[in-house]
Amino acid sequence: MTRWRLDISYDGANFSGWARQPHLRTVQGELETWIPRVLRLDHPTPLTVAGRTDSGVHARGQVAHVDLPDGLDPRADLHRRLPRVLDPDLVVREITEVPPTFDARFSALWRRYVYRVWDADSVPDPLLRSHVVTVRERLDLDALNSAGQSLLGLRDFAAFCKHREGATTIRTLMDCHAVRRGSTPDPAPTNHDGPLPDQHAGPTHGGETTQGCMTRDEAESQPINVTRSTGADEAAGTIEITVLADAFCHSMVRSLVGALTAVASGKRDQAWLDEVMASSRRHSSVLVMPAAGLTLEEVGYPDEDGLAARAAQARARRSQEDLDAARRGTAGSLPGAPPVPGTSHGTTGPAVTESAAREETCW
């Protein structure tokens, strides 16, 4: 069998998450239904995924792998025929042959999610409403970023995760910061060919001016005016909260965002966040934010030579001893600097436990 990497994007609004479920539309269900049909295979083609997003969560940079018979190159058929049978809210952007040591789940060094928010200073764009969540208060991004920095490192994030018997909640949070995609008023139209036309007075007929009318010849002779506009997120003043970690447990990203926005709005303070973080169980005062604002943007992997070691490392379960070693500065696998977001591969990073990789889900 030959292993293939699939880079996938989807709008999660009309999916019941990634994982296949009976009688529900899911991303995995759609792909595992159509890939064997498109390739004319008489057997299933199960997918292994980097992050099992929950219902309503979007993905721009999801990664999965599939094993197909040797000698079968699926790229032409999947690129040409798969878009014809999939709805437009699901796209397989790239199909790449990878070595058998590549594992979309266990080989991952990190996952990068972005949560998008409109606050009291934003100007919501109705065309983006299914990907951004609104909060009523104004968010202080300095306070939010300070709070996010306090959470970085190898920690037990039990307070932000839904409990699962026997599952670890120890993760390494590498980055947590927010920016506002600010905008300035659009500049005046740029005239490329002389003065602006009178937008109110039309052509004259017998000495009279016809308001708002213009002949075709006169319209075609007018200069072209171009208005430079910013992107939709910039125009709306969208706040983007980036969270990057080796892996995430159930509800972790949306719970982190809920806690950070509580601090940024002034409802809570840093002392409260410290108290929450010290909890060994899920903290009831932490709000889990709605799924619509969350997008899996990117998953990072080592280069080919590091794939096997990474997968083996991912099967080492973390424990309290790892946390103690990290505090003493003697841990054997402290977080390395992840690649700059925007690249698809990295060369260093923290260990990912088997539980962490298996439970990589955002609820």
DASUL-V559676 format. One record per residue. N is the residue number from 1. RES is the residue in one letter. PSI is psi in whole degrees, -180 to 180 (NA if undefined). Layout:
[[N & RES & PSI] [N & RES & PSI]]
This chain:
[[1 & M & 147] [2 & T & 138] [3 & R & 138] [4 & W & 137] [5 & R & 133] [6 & L & 125] [7 & D & 123] [8 & I & 143] [9 & S & 146] [10 & Y & 151] [11 & D & 114] [12 & G & -1] [13 & A & -38] [14 & N & 20] [15 & F & 145] [16 & S & 49] [17 & G & -176] [18 & W & -52] [19 & A & 138] [20 & R & 133] [21 & Q & 142] [22 & P & 133] [23 & H & 15] [24 & L & 149] [25 & R & 117] [26 & T & 161] [27 & V & -48] [28 & Q & -42] [29 & G & -43] [30 & E & -47] [31 & L & -41] [32 & E & -19] [33 & T & -44] [34 & W & -29] [35 & I & -49] [36 & P & -31] [37 & R & -45] [38 & V & -37] [39 & L & 0] [40 & R & 48] [41 & L & 148] [42 & D & 20] [43 & H & 158] [44 & P & 159] [45 & T & 78] [46 & P & 143] [47 & L & 144] [48 & T & 130] [49 & V & 155] [50 & A & -40] [51 & G & 120] [52 & R & 88] [53 & T & 148] [54 & D & 176] [55 & S & 128] [56 & G & -11] [57 & V & 139] [58 & H & 168] [59 & A & 132] [60 & R & -27] [61 & G & 41] [62 & Q & 148] [63 & V & 136] [64 & A & 163] [65 & H & 156] [66 & V & 142] [67 & D & 127] [68 & L & 159] [69 & P & 142] [70 & D & 142] [71 & G & -11] [72 & L & 115] [73 & D & 109] [74 & P & -5] [75 & R & -47] [76 & A & -48] [77 & D & -42] [78 & L & -37] [79 & H & -37] [80 & R & -43] [81 & R & -30] [82 & L & -41] [83 & P & -21] [84 & R & -25] [85 & V & -22] [86 & L & 147] [87 & D & 156] [88 & P & -6] [89 & D & 7] [90 & L & 123] [91 & V & 130] [92 & V & 107] [93 & R & -33] [94 & E & 145] [95 & I & 120] [96 & T & 133] [97 & E & 134] [98 & V & 161] [99 & P & 159] [100 & P & -15] [101 & T & -11] [102 & F & 129] [103 & D & 116] [104 & A & -32] [105 & R & -59] [106 & F & -24] [107 & S & -11] [108 & A & 134] [109 & L & -38] [110 & W & 160] [111 & R & 140] [112 & R & 119] [113 & Y & 150] [114 & V & 130] [115 & Y & 128] [116 & R & 133] [117 & V & 143] [118 & W & 134] [119 & D & -165] [120 & A & -22] [121 & D & -5] [122 & S & 161] [123 & V & 91] [124 & P & 139] [125 & D & 115] [126 & P & -22] [127 & L & -15] [128 & L & 5] [129 & R & -23] [130 & S & -3] [131 & H & 1] [132 & V & 141] [133 & V & 139] [134 & T & 134] [135 & V & 148] [136 & R & -33] [137 & E & 164] [138 & R & 134] [139 & L & 129] [140 & D & 106] [141 & L & -27] [142 & D & -45] [143 & A & -40] [144 & L & -44] [145 & N & -36] [146 & S & -43] [147 & A & -41] [148 & G & -40] [149 & Q & -31] [150 & S & -13] [151 & L & -4] [152 & L & 153] [153 & G & -176] [154 & L & 114] [155 & R & 166] [156 & D & 113] [157 & F & 33] [158 & A & -34] [159 & A & -19] [160 & F & 8] [161 & C & 147] [162 & K & 129] [163 & H & 136] [164 & R & 129] [165 & E & 127] [166 & G & -3] [167 & A & 142] [168 & T & 148] [169 & T & 18] [170 & I & 123] [171 & R & 164] [172 & T & 112] [173 & L & 116] [174 & M & -30] [175 & D & 140] [176 & C & 103] [177 & H & 162] [178 & A & 146] [179 & V & 150] [180 & R & 126] [181 & R & 79] [182 & G & 166] [183 & S & 160] [184 & T & 158] [185 & P & 142] [186 & D & 138] [187 & P & 164] [188 & A & 152] [189 & P & 139] [190 & T & 117] [191 & N & 119] [192 & H & -3] [193 & D & 50] [194 & G & -169] [195 & P & 156] [196 & L & 145] [197 & P & 158] [198 & D & 115] [199 & Q & -7] [200 & H & -38] [201 & A & 130] [202 & G & -168] [203 & P & 155] [204 & T & 144] [205 & H & 110] [206 & G & 36] [207 & G & -6] [208 & E & 147] [209 & T & 128] [210 & T & 113] [211 & Q & 132] [212 & G & 12] [213 & C & 151] [214 & M & 135] [215 & T & 162] [216 & R & -42] [217 & D & -40] [218 & E & -39] [219 & A & -43] [220 & E & -21] [221 & S & -8] [222 & Q & 150] [223 & P & 153] [224 & I & 127] [225 & N & 129] [226 & V & 127] [227 & T & 123] [228 & R & 122] [229 & S & 151] [230 & T & 171] [231 & G & 164] [232 & A & -44] [233 & D & -39] [234 & E & -45] [235 & A & -34] [236 & A & -13] [237 & G & 39] [238 & T & 135] [239 & I & 127] [240 & E & 119] [241 & I & 111] [242 & T & 132] [243 & V & 122] [244 & L & 127] [245 & A & 168] [246 & D & -35] [247 & A & 168] [248 & F & 141] [249 & C & -179] [250 & H & 126] [251 & S & 7] [252 & M & -48] [253 & V & -49] [254 & R & -30] [255 & S & -41] [256 & L & -45] [257 & V & -39] [258 & G & -42] [259 & A & -42] [260 & L & -40] [261 & T & -29] [262 & A & -41] [263 & V & -44] [264 & A & -26] [265 & S & -9] [266 & G & -2] [267 & K & -32] [268 & R & 167] [269 & D & 179] [270 & Q & -35] [271 & A & -40] [272 & W & -44] [273 & L & -39] [274 & D & -39] [275 & E & -43] [276 & V & -46] [277 & M & -29] [278 & A & -10] [279 & S & 143] [280 & S & 1] [281 & R & 164] [282 & R & 132] [283 & H & 125] [284 & S & -19] [285 & S & -3] [286 & V & 124] [287 & L & 131] [288 & V & 117] [289 & M & 157] [290 & P & 153] [291 & A & -28] [292 & A & -28] [293 & G & -6] [294 & L & 134] [295 & T & 130] [296 & L & 111] [297 & E & -34] [298 & E & 149] [299 & V & 132] [300 & G & 143] [301 & Y & 156] [302 & P & 172] [303 & D & 174] [304 & E & -37] [305 & D & -22] [306 & G & 1] [307 & L & -47] [308 & A & -44] [309 & A & -38] [310 & R & -44] [311 & A & -39] [312 & A & -40] [313 & Q & -33] [314 & A & -14] [315 & R & 9] [316 & A & 115] [317 & R & 133] [318 & R & 155] [319 & S & -178] [320 & Q & -32] [321 & E & -36] [322 & D & -41] [323 & L & -44] [324 & D & -41] [325 & A & -37] [326 & A & -39] [327 & R & -33] [328 & R & -11] [329 & G & 23] [330 & T & 8] [331 & A & 144] [332 & G & -13] [333 & S & 61] [334 & L & 157] [335 & P & 135] [336 & G & 169] [337 & A & 122] [338 & P & 161] [339 & P & 157] [340 & V & 127] [341 & P & 136] [342 & G & -15] [343 & T & 157] [344 & S & -5] [345 & H & 155] [346 & G & 174] [347 & T & -7] [348 & T & 162] [349 & G & 173] [350 & P & 163] [351 & A & 150] [352 & V & 123] [353 & T & 161] [354 & E & -42] [355 & S & -41] [356 & A & -46] [357 & A & -40] [358 & R & -34] [359 & E & 8] [360 & E & 97] [361 & T & 142] [362 & C & 112] [363 & W & NA]]
